[in-house]
Amino acid sequence: MTKNIDLAIVGAGPHALTLTTHLLQKRQKIRGKFSVFDPSGMWMSRWKQQFAALEIPHLRSPAVHHPDPNPFALRKFAESRSYELFPPYDLPGTQLFEDFCQDVIRVWQLQEQVIPLAVKSIEPLPHHLRPRFCLCLQDGQEVIARRVVLATNSAQIQIPDWVNQIQTAYPQDRLCHSQTIDLRKLHLMGKRVLIVGGGLTSGHLALGATVRGAKVHLLIRRQLAQKLFDAEPGWLGPKYLKDFFAQPDWEQRFTMIQQARNGGSMTRAIATQLRRQVRNGNIRIDENCQVIKAQWLGEHWHIECSDGSQHQFDYIWLSTGTKFDVTTELLLKDILAAYPTPIIKGLPVLDTWLRWPGCELSIMGGLAALQVGPTARNLSGARMACEKIVPAIVKPSVALSHRFSGLQAS
């Protein structure tokens, strides 16, 4: 039997959790009318796994950014655990944040809300009197939803060109992207590890590898950039966003996003720990340098760099970041075909309410950056997305009046 629901939320990470609490705060009646789909069957499972795998001690964003509608809820929760808020801006410890999110799930009674199935495809059904979507689940079931919110925050991993030019076969575990590395499972005593990339993740990986007895070589194609946050705090409010939203040219907006994030950066705390390990002889950092060629020679990697140097390593870890590209998002394939919209360097042009123009599918996370700004993928971006999506769901009339002006810059 095909199930009919009012709202399908795809994904159960921090963005989806933020959306759910904000929706319930505005409209309790919606409780029985929506479903959340995630193959894990649990809230925040991928988030928890990634933080644990990289042994990240605390978040990069301050304690006001979290999934509860009350910005001060986390501080209140942490009253008896203030030692788990790290300077300089009360950055929540990983365990504290996890416990807080579990408490949010309990308070809002969301434990049973996640259906443990992946969504395989989203097909628009435009011929109905009221257009709907057919979601095909991994077990073959179909769900008909009036609205869909895509909250998977799915980014494509970026692989440098030289990786695709490796001629020799090599063991899969000897060349990995940071997203597949789990430090907890590795024995690296005496091993030589090359880490490519200059973002915060590469810093966590480098420190985690040295703790396990490895010698680490960190290769950064630019200078090592030190920043407290991914983007300046001015991007969280009108200070910078006013000009961003006033910019009618989508290409210009994309450029502003790129400039605001400006590639990978590390916090001062991590950079300080790295320098200590450099002094101890456990880490070497080369800036303005990149790999030109890599070969697997049976037992180890042979690497040639742009500065003319050559090295041997046991492992290569790519901490080369991710990018958002809507054209590679399989769940949006049918939507793209049925409702074409301009795509700027991989990002779709959405309406003011983060809906795909022409239908009731909304997007959260990095893919919504043209309408949310440079922090779209962050926890703060989840809250900003809710400010746009929630009114369109609880008061459709608000959004309808904007239906035809929706593609104007917001």
Secondary structure, DSSP 4 states (H G I P E B T S, - for coil): --EEEEEEEE--SHHHHHHHHHHHHH-GGGGGGEEEE-TTSSTTHHHHHHHHHTT--B-SS-TT-SSSSSTTHHHHHTGGGGGGEETTTTEEBHHHHHHHHHHHHHHTT-TT-EES--EEEEEEETTSSS-EEEEEETTS-EEEEEEEEE-----EEP--HHHHT--S---GGGEEEGGG--GGG---TT-EEEEE--SHHHHHHHHHHHHTT-EEEEE-SSPPPB-SSSS-GGGGSHHHHHHHHH---HHHHHHHHHHHH-S--B-HHHHHHHHHHHHTTSEEEE-S--EEEEEE-SSSEEEEETTS-EEEESEEEE---EE--GGG-GGGHHHHHHS---EETTEE---TTSBPTTSSEEE-SGGGHHHH-TTTTSHHHHHHHHHHHHHHHH-HHHHHTTTTTTTS--
